Amino acid sequence: MRDEIIFNKICQVVNLLDEIDKMIEELPTEQQKTDWEISDWLHYIEINDVDEQASAKIIKKIKDLRRIRRTLNNERAIEDTYKNNSSKMMGNKTRPFLMQEINKTINQLNCEYKNRILTDEDIKAMVSEPKKRGRPKKEIATE
């Protein structure tokens, strides 16, 4: 009975490790596909005149793709830490060190982005509503 339990547990562990290895193997393809799609959209807006409605849709699509790209980059960082510390999997006393390294990597992910060129003023000027020119309309008081 216990022999069947241990055999089933080993099979589960092997299957999980195979899944992890497959994810690691497929990651570069997923990253490349996402990068190419972002590039396609950027080239499309470079070459074509795009109206406001289409621009908004394309920007939303690029934002979604960038979020996917971020999760793939995060996955790569976690996988790299896993691969670099995978030897710690075999010993029950060293597994906590593996998890500590992976948790350290996860805590370093998604740090606040620091602009390289743009300033807060540049961004504010680009995204803020333009001031309306001329005198404001008179409001008619109704009683």
The 8 nearest C-alpha neighbors of each residue, nearest first, counted from 0:
[[1, 2, 3, 4, 5, 6, 7, 8],
 [2, 0, 4, 3, 5, 6, 7, 8],
 [1, 3, 0, 5, 4, 6, 7, 8],
 [4, 2, 6, 0, 1, 5, 7, 8],
 [3, 5, 1, 7, 6, 2, 8, 0],
 [6, 4, 8, 2, 7, 3, 9, 1],
 [5, 7, 3, 9, 4, 8, 2, 10],
 [8, 6, 10, 4, 5, 9, 3, 11],
 [7, 9, 11, 5, 10, 6, 4, 12],
 [8, 10, 12, 6, 11, 7, 5, 13],
 [9, 11, 7, 13, 8, 12, 14, 6],
 [12, 10, 8, 14, 9, 13, 15, 7],
 [11, 13, 9, 15, 14, 10, 16, 8],
 [12, 14, 16, 10, 15, 11, 17, 9],
 [13, 15, 17, 11, 12, 16, 10, 18],
 [16, 14, 18, 12, 17, 13, 11, 19],
 [15, 17, 19, 13, 18, 14, 20, 12],
 [16, 18, 14, 20, 15, 19, 13, 21],
 [19, 17, 15, 21, 16, 20, 22, 14],
 [18, 20, 16, 22, 21, 17, 23, 15],
 [21, 19, 23, 17, 18, 22, 24, 16],
 [20, 22, 24, 18, 23, 19, 25, 17],
 [23, 21, 19, 25, 24, 20, 26, 18],
 [24, 22, 20, 21, 26, 25, 19, 78],
 [23, 25, 21, 22, 26, 20, 27, 28],
 [26, 24, 22, 28, 23, 27, 21, 29],
 [25, 27, 29, 23, 28, 24, 22, 30],
 [28, 26, 30, 29, 25, 31, 24, 23],
 [27, 29, 31, 26, 30, 25, 32, 24],
 [30, 28, 26, 32, 27, 31, 33, 25],
 [29, 31, 27, 33, 28, 32, 26, 34],
 [30, 32, 34, 28, 33, 29, 35, 27],
 [31, 33, 29, 35, 30, 34, 28, 36],
 [34, 32, 36, 30, 35, 31, 29, 37],
 [35, 33, 31, 37, 36, 32, 30, 38],
 [36, 34, 38, 32, 37, 33, 31, 39],
 [35, 37, 39, 33, 38, 34, 32, 40],
 [38, 36, 34, 40, 35, 39, 61, 41],
 [37, 39, 35, 41, 36, 40, 42, 34],
 [40, 38, 36, 42, 37, 41, 35, 43],
 [39, 41, 43, 37, 42, 38, 44, 36],
 [42, 40, 38, 44, 43, 39, 45, 37],
 [41, 43, 45, 39, 40, 44, 46, 38],
 [42, 44, 40, 46, 41, 45, 47, 39],
 [45, 43, 47, 41, 42, 46, 40, 49],
 [46, 44, 42, 43, 47, 41, 48, 40],
 [45, 47, 43, 44, 42, 48, 41, 49],
 [48, 46, 44, 43, 45, 49, 42, 50],
 [49, 47, 50, 44, 46, 45, 43, 54],
 [48, 50, 54, 53, 47, 44, 51, 52],
 [49, 51, 53, 52, 54, 48, 55, 47],
 [52, 50, 54, 53, 55, 49, 56, 57],
 [51, 53, 55, 54, 50, 56, 49, 57],
 [52, 54, 56, 55, 50, 51, 49, 57],
 [55, 53, 51, 57, 52, 56, 49, 50],
 [54, 56, 58, 52, 53, 57, 51, 59],
 [57, 55, 53, 59, 54, 58, 60, 52],
 [56, 58, 60, 54, 59, 55, 61, 53],
 [57, 59, 61, 55, 60, 56, 54, 62],
 [60, 58, 62, 56, 57, 61, 55, 63],
 [61, 59, 57, 63, 62, 58, 64, 56],
 [60, 62, 64, 58, 63, 59, 65, 57],
 [61, 63, 65, 59, 60, 64, 58, 66],
 [64, 62, 60, 66, 61, 65, 59, 67],
 [63, 65, 67, 61, 66, 62, 68, 60],
 [66, 64, 68, 62, 67, 63, 61, 69],
 [67, 65, 69, 63, 68, 64, 62, 70],
 [66, 68, 64, 70, 65, 69, 71, 63],
 [67, 69, 65, 71, 66, 70, 64, 72],
 [68, 70, 66, 72, 67, 71, 65, 73],
 [71, 69, 73, 67, 72, 68, 74, 66],
 [72, 70, 74, 68, 73, 69, 75, 67],
 [73, 71, 75, 69, 74, 70, 68, 76],
 [74, 72, 70, 76, 71, 75, 69, 77],
 [73, 75, 71, 77, 72, 76, 78, 70],
 [76, 74, 72, 78, 73, 77, 79, 71],
 [77, 75, 79, 73, 74, 78, 80, 72],
 [78, 76, 74, 80, 75, 79, 81, 101],
 [77, 79, 81, 75, 80, 76, 74, 82],
 [80, 78, 82, 76, 81, 77, 75, 83],
 [79, 81, 83, 77, 78, 82, 101, 84],
 [80, 82, 78, 84, 79, 85, 83, 77],
 [83, 81, 85, 79, 84, 80, 78, 86],
 [84, 82, 80, 81, 85, 79, 86, 78],
 [83, 85, 81, 82, 86, 87, 97, 80],
 [86, 84, 82, 87, 88, 81, 83, 97],
 [85, 87, 88, 84, 89, 83, 82, 90],
 [86, 88, 93, 85, 94, 89, 84, 97],
 [89, 87, 94, 86, 85, 90, 93, 97],
 [88, 90, 87, 86, 91, 94, 93, 85],
 [91, 89, 93, 92, 88, 87, 94, 86],
 [90, 92, 94, 93, 89, 88, 95, 87],
 [91, 93, 90, 94, 95, 96, 87, 89],
 [92, 94, 87, 90, 96, 95, 91, 97],
 [95, 93, 97, 88, 96, 87, 91, 92],
 [94, 96, 98, 97, 93, 99, 92, 91],
 [97, 95, 99, 94, 93, 98, 100, 87],
 [98, 96, 94, 100, 95, 99, 87, 84],
 [97, 99, 101, 95, 96, 100, 102, 94],
 [98, 100, 96, 102, 97, 101, 95, 103],
 [101, 99, 103, 97, 98, 102, 96, 104],
 [100, 102, 98, 104, 103, 99, 80, 105],
 [103, 101, 105, 99, 104, 100, 98, 106],
 [102, 104, 100, 106, 101, 105, 99, 107],
 [105, 103, 101, 107, 102, 106, 100, 77],
 [104, 106, 102, 108, 107, 103, 101, 77],
 [107, 105, 103, 104, 108, 102, 109, 110],
 [108, 106, 104, 105, 103, 110, 109, 102],
 [109, 107, 105, 106, 110, 73, 104, 76],
 [110, 108, 111, 107, 73, 112, 106, 69],
 [109, 111, 108, 112, 107, 106, 113, 105],
 [110, 112, 109, 113, 108, 114, 107, 106],
 [113, 111, 110, 114, 109, 115, 108, 117],
 [112, 114, 115, 111, 110, 116, 117, 118],
 [115, 113, 117, 116, 112, 118, 119, 111],
 [114, 116, 117, 113, 118, 112, 119, 121],
 [117, 115, 114, 118, 113, 121, 119, 122],
 [118, 116, 114, 121, 115, 119, 122, 120],
 [117, 119, 121, 120, 122, 116, 114, 115],
 [118, 120, 122, 121, 123, 117, 124, 114],
 [119, 121, 123, 118, 122, 124, 117, 125],
 [122, 120, 118, 124, 119, 123, 117, 125],
 [123, 121, 125, 119, 120, 124, 126, 118],
 [122, 124, 120, 126, 125, 121, 127, 119],
 [123, 125, 121, 122, 127, 126, 120, 128],
 [126, 124, 122, 123, 127, 121, 128, 120],
 [125, 127, 123, 124, 122, 128, 121, 129],
 [128, 126, 123, 124, 125, 129, 122, 130],
 [127, 129, 130, 126, 124, 125, 131, 123],
 [130, 128, 127, 131, 124, 126, 132, 125],
 [131, 129, 132, 128, 127, 133, 124, 135],
 [132, 130, 129, 133, 135, 134, 128, 136],
 [133, 131, 130, 134, 135, 129, 136, 128],
 [134, 132, 135, 131, 136, 130, 137, 129],
 [133, 135, 136, 132, 131, 137, 130, 138],
 [136, 134, 137, 133, 132, 131, 138, 130],
 [137, 135, 138, 134, 133, 139, 131, 132],
 [138, 136, 139, 135, 134, 140, 133, 141],
 [137, 139, 140, 136, 135, 141, 134, 142],
 [140, 138, 137, 141, 136, 142, 135, 134],
 [139, 141, 138, 142, 137, 136, 135, 134],
 [142, 140, 139, 138, 137, 136, 135, 134],
 [141, 140, 139, 138, 137, 136, 135, 134]]
